[in-house]
Amino acid sequence: MLVGQLEAVSLLGKARGLQFVSSQMRSCYYSSIRVERGNPILEIWYNLRENHTVNPLDLHVNIRESLEREHEPVYFAYNFKTGYSTYLLSKADPPDLSILNRESLPRLHPFTVHLALLSHEITVRMQPMAGTLDRMLRIEKRLLELPLPANISASDLKSDLRTLHGMARLLVVCGHRTGRDLSNVESLLRDLGRVETQLELHSEYFQIDQNLQERVKDGLLSIRDSCINIDRRLENRRRRIENMIALLYNLMQNQDSTTMRQDSAAMKTIATLTMLFLPATFVSGLFGTNFFALFQDPVNGSTFIVSDKWWILIICSIPLTLLVLCIWRFFPFIRQKLKLRRSTPGSTDYEKGQVDGEYY
């Protein structure tokens, strides 16, 4: 049974519906049935793809530059009476549509190009995911085969962390686009049901072969299951990457704690040596002052002389000791108060910190 004439057209200009989808509702799906000169027409607008000018794996992107997006909307119209279908593809590179030859056009379902477009989009998007899986498996294998965590250098840990963060960003973007494809497929299934309902209610309309209707429906259901499976795989990879990131952070913290323990042991040794020599240092410093003297008398021998001004040493040393203790005790509170003052909006120090770039 003939289905009607199918036309696939690639235009660079902006149609009304394409401009509506690409500018106002970037990730929307819009469909309606309008009547033009007595002919009911099903119109569908949706975005097939959203391209970013910045690569998600590029970690050296300036966060202040604007992120430009290029949308590729699709317009579809189906005339119920004549059976004619029209596709407008703006900024889109159509997939292999070799099936659209003159002999097969009458036997095609109006939604056939939707199947080709969505299948091509999913296939193209999953190509960079293979490289992501390979890199993730290499990092995972290297971590699992290490006999000791201490064998990893800090530079290797940081490099693996940057790579994993880039892959996590890519997985988030792919998950968003897969969700949009899944939403488009479900909306197309809903509109396919609307077409079937309209054909059942109006026998004067151009009738579509039921076998073609079922085949297109099975194709959309297959694409929907593929999107669900892709989303499941992306979720699995996201969890594995999150686990590896947590493991690498734990290894870095373990290395930092090892370094801190070594520094602590060195400081403990220095403190112990200082405590051992502190009494002798105090005694030598005390008797090295002019308040105490050892006088050599040829007649009486050595004589130990204490100055009658010895109390000056006590008067000077005790207040200085108390002053040092007070500074040591209250200096953390003063520093915290100054830090809080500099971080308070509206203060002069806060504005100065912003100008100097301290809070960026």
C-alpha positions in Angstrom: 0.0 0.0 0.0 1.3 3.5 -0.9 2.1 5.7 2.0 2.6 9.0 0.1 5.4 11.2 -0.9 8.3 11.8 1.6 10.5 14.9 1.2 13.7 15.4 3.1 15.1 18.9 2.7 18.1 20.5 4.3 17.8 24.3 4.6 20.1 26.9 6.1 17.4 29.5 6.6 15.3 29.7 9.7 11.7 28.6 9.6 9.2 29.9 12.1 9.2 26.7 14.2 12.9 26.2 13.9 13.6 29.7 15.2 11.1 29.1 18.0 12.8 25.9 19.2 16.4 27.1 18.8 16.1 30.5 20.4 13.3 30.4 23.0 13.1 26.8 24.1 16.4 25.2 23.4 15.7 21.7 24.6 12.0 21.6 24.1 9.8 19.3 22.0 6.7 21.0 20.6 3.9 19.4 18.5 0.5 20.5 17.4 -2.2 19.7 14.8 -3.4 22.7 12.8 -5.9 23.0 9.9 -4.7 24.8 6.7 -7.2 25.1 3.9 -9.2 22.2 5.3 -6.2 19.9 5.6 -5.2 18.8 9.1 -1.4 19.0 9.5 0.7 17.6 12.3 3.7 19.8 13.0 6.6 18.8 15.2 9.6 20.9 16.3 12.5 19.6 18.5 16.2 20.0 18.9 18.2 17.1 17.5 21.6 18.2 18.9 23.2 20.8 21.0 26.9 21.5 20.2 29.2 23.3 22.6 32.2 25.3 21.4 34.2 24.1 24.5 35.4 20.6 24.7 34.2 19.0 28.0 37.6 17.2 28.4 39.5 20.5 28.1 40.4 21.4 31.6 42.2 24.7 30.7 39.0 26.6 29.8 38.6 30.2 31.0 35.5 30.1 33.2 34.9 33.8 32.4 34.4 33.3 28.7 30.9 32.8 27.4 29.9 29.2 26.5 28.4 29.3 23.1 25.9 26.7 22.0 24.9 25.7 18.5 21.5 24.1 18.2 20.3 21.9 15.4 16.5 22.0 15.4 14.3 19.8 13.2 10.9 20.7 11.8 8.4 18.0 10.6 5.0 18.4 9.0 2.6 15.6 8.0 -0.6 16.2 5.9 -3.2 13.7 7.0 -5.2 14.0 3.8 -2.5 13.9 1.2 0.0 11.8 3.1 2.9 14.2 2.3 5.6 14.7 4.9 8.1 17.5 5.0 11.4 17.7 7.0 13.4 20.9 7.5 16.9 20.3 8.9 18.7 23.5 10.0 22.4 23.3 10.6 22.2 19.5 10.6 24.4 17.1 8.7 21.8 14.5 7.7 22.8 10.8 8.2 23.0 8.2 5.5 19.5 8.6 3.9 20.2 6.3 0.9 16.9 4.6 1.7 15.2 7.7 0.4 15.3 6.9 -3.3 12.4 7.4 -5.6 11.4 3.7 -5.6 11.2 3.4 -1.8 9.7 6.8 -1.1 6.1 5.6 -1.5 6.7 2.8 0.9 8.2 4.8 3.7 6.4 5.8 6.9 6.3 9.5 7.7 8.4 9.0 10.8 11.2 7.1 9.1 13.6 10.0 8.9 13.1 10.6 12.7 14.4 7.0 13.2 17.4 7.7 11.0 18.2 11.0 12.6 18.0 9.8 16.2 19.9 6.6 15.5 22.6 8.5 13.8 22.8 11.0 16.7 23.1 8.3 19.3 25.8 6.5 17.3 27.9 9.6 16.8 27.6 10.6 20.4 28.8 7.3 21.8 32.0 7.3 19.8 34.0 9.4 22.3 32.7 7.3 25.1 34.8 4.3 24.0 38.0 6.4 24.6 36.6 7.4 28.0 36.1 3.7 28.9 39.6 2.8 27.9 41.2 5.5 29.9 39.1 4.7 32.9 40.1 1.0 32.7 43.8 1.9 32.4 43.7 4.0 35.6 41.6 1.4 37.4 44.0 -1.4 36.5 47.0 0.6 37.6 45.4 1.3 40.9 44.4 -2.3 41.5 47.8 -3.7 40.5 49.8 -1.5 42.9 51.4 -3.5 45.7 51.7 -0.4 47.9 49.8 2.9 47.7 53.0 4.8 48.5 54.5 3.8 45.1 52.3 6.4 43.3 54.0 9.8 43.0 52.0 12.9 43.7 52.3 14.1 40.1 50.8 10.9 38.8 47.9 11.2 41.3 47.2 14.7 40.2 47.3 13.8 36.6 44.9 10.9 37.1 42.6 13.2 39.1 42.5 15.7 36.3 41.8 13.0 33.7 39.0 11.5 35.9 37.4 14.9 36.5 37.4 15.5 32.7 35.7 12.2 32.1 33.2 12.9 34.8 32.3 16.2 33.0 31.9 14.4 29.7 29.7 11.8 31.3 27.4 14.5 32.7 27.1 16.1 29.3 26.4 12.8 27.6 23.8 12.0 30.3 22.0 15.3 29.6 21.9 14.7 25.9 20.8 11.1 26.3 18.0 12.3 28.5 17.0 14.8 25.8 17.0 12.0 23.2 14.9 9.8 25.5 12.4 12.6 25.9 12.2 13.2 22.1 11.6 9.5 21.5 8.8 9.3 24.1 7.2 12.4 22.5 7.5 10.9 19.0 5.8 7.7 20.3 3.0 9.9 21.7 2.6 11.7 18.4 2.7 8.4 16.5 -0.2 7.3 18.7 -2.0 10.6 17.8 -1.5 9.8 14.1 -2.9 6.4 14.5 -5.9 7.8 16.4 -6.6 10.4 13.7 -6.4 7.8 11.0 -8.9 5.5 12.8 -11.4 8.4 13.4 -11.3 9.7 9.8 -11.4 7.1 7.1 -11.2 9.8 4.4 -7.6 10.5 5.4 -4.6 8.9 3.7 -4.3 5.5 5.4 -0.9 4.2 6.4 -0.1 0.5 6.2 -0.5 -1.0 9.7 2.7 -3.1 9.2 4.7 0.1 8.6 3.1 1.7 11.6 4.1 -1.2 13.9 7.6 -1.3 12.4 8.2 2.4 13.1 6.7 2.0 16.6 9.1 -1.0 17.2 12.0 1.2 16.0 11.2 4.0 18.3 10.8 1.6 21.2 14.2 0.1 20.3 15.8 3.6 20.4 14.1 4.3 23.7 15.5 1.0 25.2 18.9 1.9 23.8 18.8 5.4 25.5 17.8 3.7 28.8 20.7 1.3 28.4 23.1 4.1 27.6 21.9 6.0 30.6 22.4 2.9 32.7 26.0 2.5 31.4 26.7 6.2 32.0 25.5 5.9 35.5 27.7 2.9 36.1 30.8 4.7 34.7 30.0 7.8 36.8 29.9 5.7 40.0 33.2 4.0 39.1 34.8 7.3 38.4 33.5 8.7 41.6 35.0 5.7 43.5 38.3 6.2 41.8 38.4 9.9 42.5 37.6 9.2 46.2 40.4 6.5 46.2 42.9 8.9 44.7 42.0 11.6 47.2 42.5 9.1 50.0 45.9 8.1 48.7 46.9 11.8 48.5 45.7 12.3 52.0 47.6 9.2 53.1 50.8 10.6 51.5 50.2 14.0 53.1 49.7 12.3 56.5 52.9 10.3 56.0 54.8 13.5 55.3 53.2 15.2 58.3 54.2 12.3 60.5 57.8 12.5 59.3 57.8 16.3 59.9 56.3 15.7 63.3 59.0 13.1 64.2 61.7 15.6 63.1 60.1 18.4 65.3 59.8 16.0 68.2 63.6 15.2 67.9 64.4 18.9 67.8 62.2 19.6 70.8 63.8 16.7 72.8 67.3 18.0 72.1 66.2 21.5 73.0 64.8 20.3 76.4 68.0 18.4 77.1 70.2 21.4 76.6 67.8 24.0 78.1 68.9 23.7 81.8 72.6 24.0 80.8 71.7 27.0 78.5 69.9 28.7 81.3 72.6 28.2 83.8 75.3 29.4 81.5 73.2 32.4 80.5 72.5 33.2 84.1 76.1 33.1 85.3 77.2 34.9 82.2 75.5 38.1 83.3 77.3 40.9 85.3 75.3 40.1 88.4 77.4 37.1 89.1 81.2 37.0 89.0 84.0 34.5 90.0 86.9 36.5 91.4 90.4 34.9 91.5 92.1 35.9 94.8 95.8 34.8 95.1 95.5 34.7 98.8 92.0 33.4 99.5 91.6 31.6 96.2 88.5 31.7 94.1 85.6 33.9 95.4 82.0 33.9 94.1 80.6 37.4 94.1 76.9 38.3 93.8 76.0 41.9 92.9 73.7 43.7 95.3 71.6 44.7 92.2 70.6 41.1 91.5 66.9 42.0 91.9 67.1 43.9 88.6 67.4 40.6 86.7 64.2 39.3 88.3 62.3 42.6 87.7 63.2 42.5 84.0 62.8 38.8 83.3 59.5 38.1 85.0 57.4 40.8 83.2 59.0 40.0 79.8 58.1 36.3 80.4 54.5 37.2 81.2 54.4 39.5 78.1 55.5 36.7 75.8 53.0 34.3 77.3 50.2 36.8 76.8 51.1 37.3 73.2 51.3 33.6 72.6 47.9 33.1 74.3 45.9 35.9 72.6 47.6 36.1 69.2 45.3 33.4 67.6 42.2 35.3 68.7 43.5 38.6 67.2 44.4 36.9 63.9 41.0 35.3 63.7 39.3 38.6 64.3 41.3 40.3 61.6 40.5 37.5 59.2 36.8 37.8 60.0 37.0 41.5 59.4 38.6 41.1 56.0 36.0 38.6 54.9 33.0 40.8 55.9 31.4 42.5 52.9 31.3 46.3 53.1 34.6 46.7 55.0 37.6 48.4 53.5 39.8 45.4 54.0 37.3 43.2 52.2 37.2 45.5 49.2 41.0 45.7 49.2 41.1 41.9 49.2 38.8 41.7 46.2 41.0 44.2 44.3 44.1 42.2 45.1 42.4 39.0 43.9 42.6 37.3 47.3 39.0 36.0 47.3 38.9 34.6 43.7 
